[in-house]
Every structure is written in structure tokens, then in C-alpha cells.
């Protein structure tokens, strides 16, 4: 009975950690959106001259396309947040395939990896997280992607690889929350 209680508490702790990581990711994403909005407002305010009507029409078409792109990304993310990981996976995969030049591609790869992870497709998740790190090592999600790679490796019982990934994370991104989490996990792995 005590063992069952211990197992139950461990399970609750793991769920709490998962929720904490998700909240941390959501908060970082909201902060990035806020920065993007502030940058867009600043850019609009700093343009002194009004473009010609044909240029304005081109910008309107571009903005509409960007709005559609954002709507697609947000729809995929909403599937993820609702726990519909299969639909999120399909939507993010389509986004990455259909919008290879998008500024949101790296974030889409990150969330595609999370969708894979939630469905226990650890190898696919690792491939997507590795793509985030390889394609955009300075992206705000890169440290989290490395941490997620280590999580996948742990799930696959690849402890030595997980340790190496955590050490890489700490060395490459020492001042991030992900690095702190990596330090904590490294201490538990030893």
C-alpha cells in the first residue's frame, strides 16, 4: 500500500512538472508575441513616408497572407493546448511543409516535437527538436528543444545520450531556465 502511495505521488509530481514546463513554455511564447507586437507597432510608427497606393496594396496583401499564416499557426497551437495532440501534429506538420519560409517555422517545429512527444513518438519528436536547434540555434525555443531531446532520450532509456544533451544545454545556454532544469536533472542522473 505504501508503494502504491509512493508511485501515486511520483506520478502526480511528474504531472506537475509537465504542467510547470508547459506553463513556462506558454509564458515564453506570450512574451515573444508581445515583443513581436511591440516591434510591429514601432516599425509602423517609424515609417515617415506613406507608400504609393500600389505599394500599399502590396503591403495589404502581404499582411493578409501573414494574418492567414498566423491564424494557421494559432489553430494548430490551440489543438495542442486542448490536448488534441494528433490534430496538432497534423496541423503543425502541414504548416512546416506548406510554409517553409515562414518566420514561425521554428516555433511550429518546436510544437510539432511537443505533439510527437505527447503521443510518445520520441524519435520523431527528437528529429523535430534537433531541427529547431540546427536551423535556429539562437531562437528562444532552442534551449527548451535541447531539454526536450534529453527528455526523449530518457524515455528511450538512452541515459548516456540524455546526460550528454543536458551537458550540451548547460554549456551552450548557461543562463536559461532550461539550463537550470538541465542542471537539476544532471544532479539526479548521477
C-alpha positions in Angstrom: 0.0 0.0 0.0 2.9 2.4 0.8 4.5 1.5 -2.5 1.2 2.4 -4.3 1.1 5.7 -2.5 4.7 6.4 -3.4 4.0 5.5 -7.0 0.9 7.8 -7.0 2.9 10.7 -5.5 5.6 10.2 -8.1 3.0 10.2 -10.9 1.5 13.4 -9.5 4.9 15.0 -9.2 5.7 14.1 -12.9 2.4 15.6 -14.0 3.1 18.8 -12.0 6.5 19.1 -13.6 4.9 18.6 -17.0 2.3 21.3 -16.3 5.1 23.6 -15.0 7.2 23.2 -18.1 4.1 23.8 -20.3 3.2 26.9 -18.4 6.8 28.1 -18.8 6.7 27.5 -22.5 3.3 29.3 -22.8 4.7 32.3 -20.9 7.8 32.5 -23.1 5.6 32.3 -26.2 3.3 35.1 -24.9 6.4 37.2 -24.1 7.7 36.6 -27.7 4.3 37.6 -29.1 4.3 40.7 -27.0 7.8 41.6 -28.3 6.7 41.0 -31.9 3.7 43.2 -31.5 5.8 46.0 -29.9 8.3 45.7 -32.8 5.5 45.8 -35.4 3.9 48.9 -33.7 7.4 50.6 -33.5 8.1 49.8 -37.2 4.7 51.3 -38.3 5.3 54.4 -36.2 8.8 54.9 -37.5 7.8 54.8 -41.2 7.7 58.5 -42.1 6.5 58.4 -45.7 3.3 56.8 -46.8 3.9 54.4 -49.7 2.3 54.8 -53.0 -1.1 53.2 -53.4 0.3 50.2 -55.4 2.9 49.6 -52.7 0.2 49.9 -50.1 -1.9 47.3 -51.8 1.0 45.0 -51.9 1.6 45.5 -48.2 -2.0 44.9 -47.5 -1.9 41.6 -49.5 1.3 40.6 -47.6 -0.3 41.5 -44.2 -3.4 39.4 -45.2 -1.1 36.5 -46.0 0.8 36.9 -42.8 -2.6 37.0 -40.9 -3.6 33.8 -42.5 -0.3 32.2 -41.6 -0.6 33.3 -38.0 -4.2 32.0 -38.0 -3.0 28.6 -39.2 -0.3 28.5 -36.5 -2.7 29.6 -33.8 -5.2 27.0 -34.8 -2.5 24.3 -34.6 -1.4 25.6 -31.2 -5.0 25.6 -29.9 -5.3 21.9 -30.8 -2.2 21.3 -28.7 -3.5 23.3 -25.8 -6.8 21.4 -25.8 -4.8 18.1 -25.6 -5.8 17.1 -29.2 -2.2 16.1 -30.0 -3.0 14.2 -33.2 -4.7 17.1 -34.8 -2.0 19.5 -33.5 0.7 17.2 -35.0 -1.2 17.1 -38.4 -1.6 20.9 -38.4 2.0 21.7 -37.4 3.3 19.2 -40.0 1.2 20.8 -42.7 2.3 24.3 -41.6 6.0 23.3 -41.8 5.5 21.7 -45.2 3.4 24.5 -46.7 5.3 27.5 -45.2 9.0 26.6 -45.4 10.0 30.3 -45.4 7.7 31.4 -42.5 9.2 33.2 -39.6 7.1 30.9 -37.4 8.5 27.7 -38.9 10.9 27.2 -36.0 8.1 27.6 -33.4 6.0 25.2 -35.5 8.8 22.6 -35.5 9.1 23.0 -31.7 5.4 22.4 -31.1 5.4 19.6 -33.6 8.0 18.0 -31.5 5.9 18.5 -28.4 2.9 17.0 -30.2 5.0 14.0 -31.1 6.3 13.7 -27.5 2.8 13.8 -26.1 1.9 10.9 -28.4 5.1 9.0 -27.3 6.6 9.3 -30.8 10.0 10.0 -29.2 12.2 9.5 -32.2 10.1 11.8 -34.4 10.0 14.4 -31.5 13.8 14.3 -31.3 14.1 14.9 -35.0 11.9 18.0 -34.8 13.6 19.3 -31.7 17.0 18.8 -33.4 15.8 20.7 -36.4 14.9 23.6 -34.1 18.4 23.7 -32.7 20.1 23.1 -36.1 18.1 25.7 -38.0 17.9 28.3 -35.4 20.4 27.9 -32.5 19.7 31.5 -31.3 15.9 31.0 -31.3 14.3 31.4 -27.8 13.0 27.8 -28.1 16.4 26.2 -28.8 17.3 25.6 -25.1 13.9 24.1 -24.5 14.3 21.9 -27.6 17.6 20.6 -26.2 15.9 19.9 -22.9 13.1 18.1 -24.7 15.6 16.0 -26.7 17.1 14.9 -23.3 13.5 14.0 -22.2 13.0 11.9 -25.3 16.4 10.2 -24.7 15.4 9.5 -21.1 12.1 8.0 -22.2 14.0 5.8 -24.7 16.3 4.7 -21.8 19.3 6.4 -23.5 20.7 7.7 -20.3 24.2 8.5 -21.5 22.9 10.4 -24.5 20.5 12.3 -22.2 23.3 13.2 -19.9 25.4 14.5 -22.9 22.5 16.5 -24.2 21.9 18.1 -20.8 25.6 19.0 -20.6 25.5 20.5 -24.0 22.4 22.6 -23.0 24.2 23.9 -19.9 27.3 24.7 -21.8 25.6 26.4 -24.8 22.8 28.2 -22.9 24.0 28.6 -19.3 21.7 31.4 -18.2 18.4 30.0 -19.4 15.6 28.3 -17.3 16.1 25.2 -19.4 19.8 25.1 -18.4 18.7 25.3 -14.7 16.3 22.4 -15.3 19.2 20.6 -17.0 21.5 21.1 -14.0 18.8 19.7 -11.7 18.3 16.7 -13.9 22.0 16.1 -14.2 22.3 16.0 -10.4 19.5 13.4 -10.3 21.2 11.3 -13.1 24.5 11.0 -11.2 
